Structures are given as structure tokens and as C-alpha cells.
Amino acid sequence: MSTVFYRWGAGRDESRVKFDGTHISVFDLKRQPPLQLNSLAGTYASSAYVAAAKQGKKELDQLAEDVTSFSKTLRDDAQLKAKIARYLIASTKQRAALDQWT
């Protein structure tokens, strides 16, 4: 794992990006998510951001709009929220189910 510290333009704040390998291009560096999230949801969010960033600003704006819209829909629609919640299983229950098979 390698780390690069960088600062864009005249900005005072320094940022850090971790990556696998020995080098990273400036173009790849600019595609990195502005906030690194260390969770399963964060991994998916980072992947979506990087994929949209590779396509361009228009796709990043569309991704932000889609996520905001989905979040609002989920917050406002109790039935949809309940349906999605049925498919979310706590990790302890997942382990217990797997332990039954081993």
C-alpha cells in the first residue's frame, strides 16, 4: 500500500490518498473520492464515485442527483423502506446461519 500527500492549487489543506502499486497518475489522483469511507457501503459509494468520475462531470452530477433522489424516496416511502429492511440481515444472524451448515 502506497500513500501520496497532495494539495491542489493554492489550497492550504493537504489531502492523502492510499493506493496499491508503485505509482499513480495525476488523472487517477483527481478521480479519487474526496472522502474515503471504510465500510461495505463506503466501498460501494467509492466505486460508484470513481466510475462516474471516469465518465466526466456530467455523470458525477447525475450520480449525486440519483443518490439524493433515492435517499429522499427511501425516507418518504415507509413501504419501500420496510421491503428493503427485510433483505438486510444482521451479521450475527448471518454467522449463526453459516455456523449451522459447518
TAHU-V237655 format. One record per run of one state. SS is the DSSP state (H for helix, E for strand, L for the rest). FROM is the first residue (numbers start at 1). TO is the last residue. Records with the same first field share a line. If there is no record, write none. Layout:
SS: FROM-TO  FROM-TO
This chain:
L: 1-1  7-14  20-25  32-39  56-56  77-77  87-90  102-102
E: 2-6  15-19
H: 26-31  40-55  57-76  78-86  91-101
